[in-house]
Structures are given as C-alpha cells and as structure tokens.
Amino acid sequence: MSVSATRVIVTRPAREANRWIVDLQGAGLDAVALPLIDIAPVADAAPLRAAWSRLAGCAAVMFVSATAVDEFFRQRPANAPTMPRCWATGLGTARALRLAGVAPAAIDVPAAASGSFDSEALWLQVRPQVTPGARVLIVRGGDAAGHAAGRDWLAHEIAAAQASYDTVVAYRRVPPSFDGAALALAAEGAAGRAIWLFSSSEAIGNLRRALPGTGWHAGRAVATHARIAEAARATGFGTVVLSQPLKEALVASIESLA
C-alpha cells in the first residue's frame, strides 16, 4: 500500500482535527475527520467570568486543551488583569495561548525532546513555581452535564505541594451522533482498511458505546499516549502503535502500519 493511499481517521474534536488533517494530508496521507467527542458550550458562563476576577491571586493557570483556552478567553472582560504564568500540556494548547495574546515567555509546555506531552511531563517543568500557599487555576472540560471531568493527577500534586487549586469548566464534552457517512467510515476502520488516530481514551470509549457489538480485532490504531494505547488494546484493537503527537512522529507511525 502506498502512503498516499493510506486513509487515516482523525478522531479529535472537529476544531482540533483540522490542523492534524492539514498536516497529514501535506505528508501525502488521506486524512479524514471522524470526531469522537463533540464540544458544547457550558450552560452558564458566569463561573468563567468569575474566574477572571480571581486571576490576580493566582500563581499560574493550567489549560487542559486549546478549546479550554478559546472558551476561557472568550469571556475575557474589558478590564482583564494581567495573566499569570500559563501551563499547557501540549503544543496545540500553547499555540492557542499565543494566539490569545499570551507572551511565549509566560507559557510553560513540555519540550518536544521530553518525549511526552502530559501532566507528568508538565509537572516536572512547573514544580518549582508551586510554593506553599500558592494558588493555581485549572481550566478544563466537563462532561455532558457540565461537571468537571478528566484526570486529577496534577491537582493532587498541587495539593501535595501545600498549594491550592480552583477548577473552572470552560466547555462540555459530549458523545458524537453518527450519520450514515460516519458509520460507513467507522466500519472501514473496524475492518482494518483505514488507520485510526486516537488522542483520547474518552474518544475510544465513545466509539465503543456508539457501535456496540462491533469487533475491533482487525483495527489498526496509532495512539498518542500510553494510557490511550492501553484503552485501544482493551477495546480489542489488534494492532496499536504508540506515537508522540508531533507531525513527523505521527507520519512515521502511520507509515509503519500502512
């Protein structure tokens, strides 16, 4: 199979999938979107606006995704205080912060050479900033009902360092609705005729629940974190490759399965 004939199913939310699709298509891959998480606004933006009023007392603000950045800055008041240091676990989130006007020197993100883009890698970099009594704001996504959802590892580390944290939900993550075209694409991937690109364990869970009874043993997948790879294998995917979420690494991993 030639690289240009390799179809890749990008499962990130639609807003975030676009850049990945452009990069992969630029590398000669037939990248198509099948978002497995839909993004919805929060029902009440008042907590986001209130979080802006508390920034002056924060040592840092941690953003879990580019969407968290976008939705937080969407509520930025006219008299917004100066942003404290901004933490990002990934390069896409750091890019969104720069586009929002945050100076690159004020953004902490794991270096590409670290080999990992997650809370653990970020914590190694920002731990010296967290002194006893410091306060960190965590801007994250919520479940369909708007309740905070996701890993709490970083929050626990902040507390263990005798600092405190607040959490604000900037958006909701909801399961996708599959139309006929989406079902056909998912069937193609289940049969191994396309390669799945997973960047979220939650997305894999949504796929499994959307297509109950589907066999995934012929499925081929690239996962951007060890936990995501484990979720894919637990779902039944027969071939799973781990890759950094960087263009060159993703293309190489996809080519290895083609």
N, C-alpha and C positions, 0 to 999 in steps of 0.2 A: 504494500500500500504506500503510495507517495504521500509526502507530508501535506501537499495541497488538497488531497482527497480525504484527509482525516477530519471528521466532524467532531467538534468539541462542544459539549453542553455546559455553558456557564450558568451556574445556579445562584449567583449573588442576587440581591435585590436589584430591581431594574436600574435604579440610579447608579449603583456602583458597578453593575455589569458592563455598562457602556465602554468604560475605559479599558477593561480587560479584553473585551471583544475587539476593539480597535487595535490593541497591541498584538493580539493573537492573529488577527487577520493580516496585520502587517508582516507577520512572520510566515505567512502562507498557509495558515490553518483556517478551516471552515468553522469559525466560531459562531455559535448561535446562543441566544438567551432563553433560559427556562427558569425564571426566578422561583425559588422555592420558599422565599419569605417575602411577603408584601409589607410595605411600610405605610403606616397610617398615622395621622396626627394625634396628639393627645386630646382628650375631650375638653380639658381645662388647661390653658396656658398660664394661669396665674402663678403656679409654683415656679415656672421658668422665669417669669418676670421677678418674682420674689428672690430667686437665686442670684440674679444680677445685683440686687440691692445688698447682698451679703458678701460680695466678692472682696471688698476691702479688707475683710478679716481672714482671707484665705491665703495660705502659702502657695497653693497650686490648684489647678483644675485639671482633672483627668477626663479625657473624652474617649469613649469606647469605640467610636466609629466616625467616619466622615459625616454620616447622617446626624449623629449627635451634635457635631459641630454646626452643621447647617441649621438645625432646628433651634439650637441654643442661641445662635447669633441672629436668628430671625426675630427673636424677642428682645434684642438689644435696645435699651432705652436711649433717648437722645443725649442724656447726661451720664452715659455709662462710665463707670470707674475704669481705671487702667487695669488691664488684665494682668493677673499674676502669672507665674510660670504655667505653661500648658503642657500636659503629658499626653502622649499618643502612643498606642501600641503598634501602629502600622504606618507605612509611608503614605497611604491614601488619606489617613486621618491628619497627618502632618501637613499634607498638601492642602487639605480643606482649611486648616488653621491659617496657613499663609494666605490663601485666597480671601479669608475673612479679615485679613489685616493684621494678624499677629506676626510680630517680627520673628524671623527664623531663629535668632539667638535666644528667644524666650520659649522655644519649643524643645521638649525632651522626647526623643524617639529612639528605640533601639537601633544601633548601627547595623547596616546590611551585613557587615562582617561577623556580627554576633551569631548569625545562623538561625535566629528565631525572632519572631515578632509576636510577643505575648506579654501577659502581665509579669511573668517571672523575669523576662529579659528587661522589661521597663524598670522593674523594681531595683535591679542591680544598678541601674543608672541614676535613679532619683532618690534612693535610700538616704543619702547624706542630707537631702533637703528636709527630711521629716524628723523634726526635733520634738521633744516632749512639749505638749501643749499646742502644737501646730494644727491647723485645720485644713482639710482637703475636700474640695467639692468634686463628686463623681457624677458626670453627666452620662446617662446610659439609656438604653432602650427598655421598654416594658413589654409585658405580654398583651394579649388581645384586650384584656380588661384594663390595661394601663398600670398594672402593678410591676414594680421593678423586677427584672428577670435577667439572669446571667450569672457568671461566676462571681463569687465574693472573695476570691483569694486575695486580691490586692487590698480590699477593705480590711480584711483580717490582719494583714501585715502592718497596715497603718495603725490599727488599734494596738497591735503588739509593740509598736514603737512608741507607745504612750502619747500618740496624737489622736485626733478625732476626724471624723469624716461625715459629710452630709451627702445624700443621694437625691438627684432630681431626674425624673423620667422625661426625656425630650421627645420621644416618639413611641409608637406601638408597633410590634412585630406580629403579623397575623398570617395564618396559613394561606397559601395561594388557592385560587379557583382555576381548575384546568379546563380549557376548552378542547375542542377536537384536535386542533393542531398540537397543543401541548401534550395531550395524551399520546398522539402518534409519535412525537419526539421522545417522550419518556419510554415508550415501547421499543423504539430504536436503540436507546441507551441500555435498556434492560437486556436486549438481545446481544449486546456487545458490538453493535455496528457503529457506535459512537462512544467517545470517551467523556466521562463525567468529570467536571472540575468542581470540587467541593471546598468551601472555605468556612463551613459552619456545621457543627453537629446537629443543631436545631433544624437546618435545612434537610438533612438526611432523615431526621425523624418525620418532618412534614411530608417528604416524598413517600416514606414507608406507609404513613397513615392515609395518604391520598390514593395509594394503589395497593390496598390490602390483597394479600394472596399472590402478589407478583413474585416470581423467582428472580433473584439477582445474581445467581452464580456465574452467569456469562458476562456480567457487567464489569467494565474496566473503569477505574477511577484514579484521579490524581487528587490528593488531599494536602492542604497547606499547613497542617499541624498534626502532631502525633495523636492527639485526642480525636481529631476528625477522622483520621485513618482508622483508628480503633472502632469508631462508630460505623464506618462503612463496612468494615470486616464483620462486625456484629450483625449488621443488616443482611449480610450474605454475599456481598460483592466478592467475586472470585479473584480479581486482580486489583490491588491497591498500591499505588506508589506515593511516597511522601516527597513533597517539594516545598522549597521556600516560595513565598508569594511574590516573587520577582519575575519579570518577564523572561529573562534568559533561562532561569531555572525551570519555570513552568513549561516553556517551549521544549527544553531538553527532556523533561519528564514525559510530556505528551508524546514526543517523538519516540521515546523508548517503548511506548505501548502501541505505536502505530504499526 
